[in-house]
Amino acid sequence: MGDELERGVLLEVAYDGTAFHGWAAQKDARTVEETLRGAVVAMDPRASELRGASRTDAGVHAEGQAVAFDTSREIPAQGWVLGLNQHLPADVAVRKARSIAPGYAPRFSARTKRYRYRLLVDAVRDPLWATRAWRVTGVDPQAMALEALAACGTHDFVGFRGAADKRPSTVRTLTRVDVDHEQGDRVLGVVVEGNAFLYNMVRILVGTMVDVARGRLAAGAIARALESGSRADAGTTAPAQGLVLERVDLVLPEGVGASWPP
């Protein structure tokens, strides 16, 4: 029994996506999945493949990515956190761990995912925000907030997906689309929470809001694009560096272990 992958581990992972080509493993590219997988294999060479909750794009960051794998090692949650972080580079870290049933898949157990997109409203570039926000000028925060209202609810978001997304179902439910004033009007955060997302969906929503707020699109652009289903009616795709996966709210099975740190 000791050689079987009879234990599951669930991790909460944070990373700065600047130097990664996204989450998913790719040939000849540095990815979060492969980097984290290397740390897991260093502790258990027989560990299963990783099962992530969200396939974040190149340059996108995470504070609360959920990742599970199966292992033959009987290591407590604290041991996984401390051990994995010894094998990880500075731009990715395991923030929490807990035991869970083997085979658990966060992607199919997520109630909601919450993303935050940050805008730096500044006429001059700021190196401290260069990899963490999209610098824009001349935006009207109130116009952004009014556009956000149209995105809430259950809609067909076919007009808000990247060309690479070929999934047949494009209906998604957004429970929250808010504009936060994190530093007055200088740093704005667009918070988007929903059950699932299409490829580039959050970035296109934010880009559309910004295009309206700068007068490049007429007010009501999000509503029009939802009605028509046409990508041409939506706005630009906001750049990756402003986007952070903040949290994945998971349905956990019975018998799940306590997390460390609590």
C-alpha positions in Angstrom: 0.0 0.0 0.0 2.9 2.4 0.7 3.8 2.6 -3.0 0.2 3.4 -4.2 -0.9 7.0 -4.9 -3.5 6.7 -2.1 -3.3 10.2 -0.7 -4.4 13.5 -2.2 -2.9 16.9 -1.5 -4.6 20.3 -2.2 -2.4 23.4 -2.5 -3.1 27.1 -2.6 -0.4 28.6 -4.9 0.6 32.2 -5.6 2.8 33.3 -8.5 4.0 36.4 -10.4 3.2 35.5 -13.9 5.6 37.9 -15.6 8.3 35.4 -16.5 5.9 32.5 -17.1 4.2 31.4 -20.4 1.0 30.8 -18.4 -0.1 27.9 -16.2 -0.3 25.0 -18.6 2.7 23.0 -19.5 4.1 23.7 -23.0 7.1 22.4 -24.9 10.2 24.6 -24.6 8.4 27.2 -22.4 8.6 28.1 -18.7 5.2 27.5 -17.2 3.9 27.5 -13.7 2.6 23.9 -14.0 6.0 22.5 -15.0 7.8 24.6 -12.4 5.5 23.4 -9.6 5.5 19.8 -10.9 9.3 19.8 -10.6 9.1 20.7 -6.9 6.4 18.0 -6.3 8.5 15.3 -8.1 11.6 16.3 -6.0 9.6 15.3 -2.9 7.8 12.3 -4.5 9.0 11.1 -7.9 5.9 8.9 -8.2 3.4 11.8 -7.7 0.6 12.2 -10.2 0.2 15.0 -12.7 -1.1 18.3 -11.3 -4.7 19.3 -11.5 -5.1 23.1 -11.5 -8.3 25.1 -11.1 -7.6 27.7 -13.8 -5.4 27.8 -16.9 -4.1 31.4 -16.5 -2.5 33.0 -19.5 1.1 34.2 -20.0 1.8 37.2 -17.7 -1.3 36.7 -15.5 -0.7 36.4 -11.8 -2.3 34.4 -9.0 -2.8 34.8 -5.3 -5.1 31.7 -4.8 -4.6 29.2 -7.6 -5.9 25.8 -6.4 -3.8 22.7 -7.4 -4.2 19.1 -6.4 -2.2 15.9 -6.9 -1.9 12.4 -5.6 1.0 11.0 -3.7 2.4 7.9 -2.1 4.2 9.9 0.6 2.7 10.4 4.1 3.8 14.0 4.6 1.8 16.5 6.8 0.4 19.7 5.3 3.2 21.8 6.9 5.8 19.5 5.4 4.4 20.0 1.9 4.3 23.8 2.2 7.9 24.1 3.6 9.3 21.3 1.4 7.9 22.5 -1.9 8.9 26.1 -1.3 12.5 25.0 -0.8 12.4 23.7 -4.4 10.5 26.6 -6.0 11.9 29.9 -7.4 11.1 33.3 -6.0 8.2 34.0 -8.4 6.0 31.1 -7.3 5.1 29.8 -3.8 2.9 27.3 -2.1 0.8 29.4 0.4 -1.2 26.6 2.0 -1.7 22.8 1.8 -4.1 20.2 3.1 -4.9 16.5 2.7 -7.8 15.6 0.4 -9.3 12.6 -1.3 -7.1 11.2 -4.1 -8.4 12.2 -7.6 -9.9 15.5 -6.4 -10.1 17.9 -9.3 -10.3 21.6 -8.3 -11.4 22.7 -11.8 -14.6 20.7 -11.5 -15.2 21.5 -7.9 -15.1 25.3 -8.1 -18.2 27.2 -7.0 -16.8 30.5 -8.1 -13.5 32.1 -9.2 -12.6 35.7 -8.4 -10.3 37.8 -10.6 -9.1 41.3 -10.0 -7.8 43.5 -12.8 -5.8 46.6 -11.8 -5.6 49.8 -13.7 -3.0 52.5 -13.0 -4.5 55.8 -14.0 -1.3 57.9 -14.5 0.1 60.1 -17.2 3.6 58.9 -16.4 4.8 55.3 -16.2 5.5 53.9 -12.7 8.1 51.0 -12.6 6.6 49.7 -9.3 3.3 49.0 -11.2 4.8 47.9 -14.6 4.1 44.2 -14.2 1.0 44.6 -11.9 -1.3 47.0 -13.7 -2.3 48.4 -17.1 -1.4 52.1 -17.2 -4.2 54.2 -18.8 -5.1 57.8 -18.9 -8.3 59.8 -19.3 -10.7 57.2 -17.9 -14.1 58.0 -16.2 -14.5 55.5 -13.3 -18.2 56.1 -13.2 -18.6 55.2 -16.9 -16.7 51.9 -16.1 -19.0 51.2 -13.2 -22.1 51.7 -15.4 -20.7 49.3 -18.0 -20.0 46.7 -15.3 -23.7 46.5 -14.4 -24.6 45.0 -17.8 -22.1 42.1 -17.3 -23.6 40.8 -14.1 -25.9 37.8 -14.4 -26.2 34.9 -16.8 -25.4 35.7 -20.4 -24.0 34.2 -23.5 -20.5 35.7 -23.5 -19.5 34.5 -27.0 -18.6 38.1 -28.0 -16.1 38.2 -25.1 -13.8 35.3 -25.8 -10.5 35.0 -27.6 -10.3 33.4 -31.0 -8.5 30.4 -29.6 -11.6 29.4 -27.5 -13.7 26.9 -29.4 -15.8 25.5 -26.6 -19.4 25.0 -27.7 -21.0 26.4 -24.6 -20.4 30.1 -24.0 -23.1 30.8 -21.4 -21.5 31.9 -18.1 -22.8 33.5 -14.9 -21.1 36.4 -13.3 -22.2 37.2 -9.7 -20.0 40.2 -9.2 -18.5 42.9 -11.5 -17.4 45.9 -9.4 -15.0 48.8 -9.8 -13.0 49.4 -6.6 -11.0 52.5 -5.8 -7.9 51.0 -4.3 -5.9 54.3 -4.2 -8.5 56.9 -4.9 -8.8 57.3 -8.7 -5.1 56.4 -9.3 -5.4 52.6 -8.9 -8.7 51.1 -9.9 -9.5 47.4 -9.4 -12.1 45.7 -11.5 -13.3 42.6 -9.5 -15.0 39.9 -11.6 -16.5 36.8 -9.9 -18.3 34.0 -11.6 -18.8 30.2 -12.0 -16.5 29.9 -15.0 -14.8 32.0 -17.7 -14.0 31.9 -21.4 -10.5 32.4 -22.8 -9.6 36.2 -22.4 -13.1 36.9 -21.1 -12.1 39.1 -18.1 -9.5 40.9 -20.2 -12.0 41.7 -23.0 -14.7 42.9 -20.4 -12.1 45.2 -18.8 -10.9 46.4 -22.2 -14.4 47.2 -23.2 -15.1 49.1 -20.0 -11.9 51.1 -20.5 -12.7 51.9 -24.1 -16.1 53.3 -23.0 -14.5 55.2 -20.1 -12.0 56.8 -22.5 -14.7 57.7 -25.1 -13.4 55.2 -27.7 -16.7 53.3 -27.6 -20.2 54.6 -27.0 -21.8 53.9 -23.6 -23.6 50.6 -23.5 -20.9 48.6 -25.4 -21.1 45.6 -23.1 -24.8 45.3 -23.4 -24.6 45.6 -27.2 -21.9 43.0 -27.5 -23.9 40.6 -25.3 -27.0 41.2 -27.5 -25.2 40.7 -30.8 -22.7 38.1 -29.7 -20.1 39.8 -32.0 -16.5 40.2 -30.9 -16.4 43.3 -33.1 -18.9 45.1 -30.8 -16.7 44.6 -27.7 -13.5 46.5 -27.0 -9.8 45.8 -26.8 -8.3 42.9 -24.9 -6.7 44.4 -21.8 -3.0 43.3 -21.4 -2.2 40.3 -19.2 -0.1 42.0 -16.5 -3.1 43.7 -14.8 -4.9 40.4 -14.1 -4.8 38.4 -10.9 -6.6 35.2 -10.0 -7.5 36.1 -6.4 -9.5 33.2 -5.1 -11.1 29.9 -6.1 -14.1 28.9 -3.9 -14.1 25.1 -3.8 -16.6 22.5 -2.8 -14.6 20.2 -0.5 -15.3 16.6 0.1 -16.0 15.1 3.5 -12.9 14.2 5.5 -10.7 16.9 4.1 -7.8 17.8 6.3 -7.1 21.1 8.0 -5.0 23.5 6.0 -1.5 24.7 7.1 -1.2 27.6 7.7 -4.7 27.7 9.1 
